[in-house]
Amino acid sequence: MASDARALATRLAELGDAALAETLAARGVSPQASWHDFFDAAEGLLEAASVDRALTHLDRDDLVALLALASGDAAAGVAGEPARLALVDAEGMPYAAVAERVAAAAAAEPGAFTATPSPDEPAPAEPRLAAAAAERAFTTAGSLADVLLLCSHTPLARTGAGPVSAVDRRRLMDAGALESADDLEDLLASAAAAGLATAHEREWTVTEAGERWLKAPTAERWEAIAEGFRASLPRGLRTPQGGFLTADAWPGTYPLDPEWPARAERLHRIGVRWGLFASDRSPVEFPWTTALRAGERADAATMAPYLPTEIDRVYLQADLTAIAPGPLAPALDLRLRSMALRESRAQASTYRFTAESIGAGMTEGETAESMRDFLAGLSLTGIPQPLAYLIESTANRHGLVRVRADEATGRTRVESTDASLVDAITVDQALRPLGLLMLEGDDALSSRVARDAVYWTLADARYPVIALDAHGVPESIHRRTTATASKPAATPEETYARLIGTLRGGHGTDGESGWLERELEQAVRARAEIVVVVRMPDGSERSFTLEAAGLGGGRLRGRDRAADIERTLPVSSIVSVHAA
């Protein structure tokens, strides 16, 4: 054990900060671990409980290889995940403590250390099943788009345990983004794997890649999700060619991990949602899945014939609705929904224009002219007169309240030519957090809150507000919160920076001196009785049995109970030390 701990301590010290942090993260080490040096780290990682936890992260092939090495049935060492988890030495041989725990695990669960035959290659799926899978992928892409769109305006709150809060689940259900609240976590997992959204601290936010994804055609959306899904699969499911194992092989991949069956089931369920696997677990495979599993780039070309044809025209009605006779192209749907409320989502969708929805579009940067141009190019029936009038009247009212930063005072000014609006804002209880004050000798209101926050508070309260830049020119402000605006999640190297600094600040691990100092420190800390072998000036060696009391200044202090005196020995003269 001592020699193993010494070898592992030396190996850990030789790792770069990034590799060391990755190993600590993979082993589930707390960043607040009370380790003082690499010897502490090595002993902690070789503890039986720590090794047992690490074994649950190994796939069946690694477990079989480790058992063969521990039993002496194999000569060549292993690398890969066992090396990353610091379970094997530089030659790929398991440490003694690891070999013991492998043998114990094999005795308790022999089936986990038995190789299983590779499953048969799945047969090509029938067109009927392929069409159903493509339809599922299309529907799921639409649901995720709805979730990301709502999340881009207001981040989704997370509970302490991680899932999205019940309030936001209800908000998504009411908006028609989800068929079932249980779908949400799978959708967000897909988005996170593709880099479209990120969970940071207590909220989900949309990334810049997610903003681009919302405007992409369905085929490109699916390709991004499929690439992310494959990249997020655990190492045990991946193949050397960059692909992944057939779904039938997934359940038994991590036989010692009690949580793996549920995780494997969830991964398969996500794959079914995105049209990668058959919903009834039949041993068939779709052509787009075959290419992805082989390690090729995700390509929706083989799926495209089964996808609904996207349209680029709608019917604008005199009752202020727009009817899309088919699935509207995502980029057009996204812009149309910035100025109209979607009332139904199906193969044919209905959108309704209101003064509030058009005002919201103008708040996001649209103008009456840009709206008319967009709708004229989108409509098969022109722009009905009631809609044209609604756009014009809303535009005339929009901007009655102006918000700008006052560089002279560092405050925010709220101005309006309509005195009644100013009075309404002054007494509006929903605006009390802004702390608006009437300026003396001025008709404007003033707030210490930043301009953008004042702007969005007024917009949410349905006031016809615009923001002005430093030159008094109307400026478009977009509320969409992307992950780039928030602090990115810490990398393992950042998370373990303090612990790694402590480990590297400990004594060295080179040769016998580092290990000797380590043993002496432990003995002093435990006030243990030890046998110290000292090299005398004449070259001879002499043993002393001491109760270690102190270590400092290059000397060991301890009480020699045999002679009933306290001795002080130079550490440089100590040859070895062991327990009495």
PyMOL commands that set and color helices and strands:
alter all, ss='L'
color gray80, all
select helices_A, chain A and resi 2-14+17-26+38-45+48-55+60-70+81-84+96-108+110-113+127-153+166-174+183-193+208-215+218-232+235-237+247-249+260-273+287-293+300-302+304-306+330-336+355-363+368-378+385-397+419-427+429-434+451-460+483-485+492-495+497-505+511-526+571-573
alter helices_A, ss='H'
color red, helices_A
select strands_A, chain A and resi 123-124+156-157+197-200+203-206+284-285+315-316+321-324+341-344+349-352+401-406+411-416+437-438+445-447+465-468+474-475+529-535+541-552+555-560+565-570+574-579
alter strands_A, ss='S'
color yellow, strands_A
deselect
rebuild
show_as cartoon
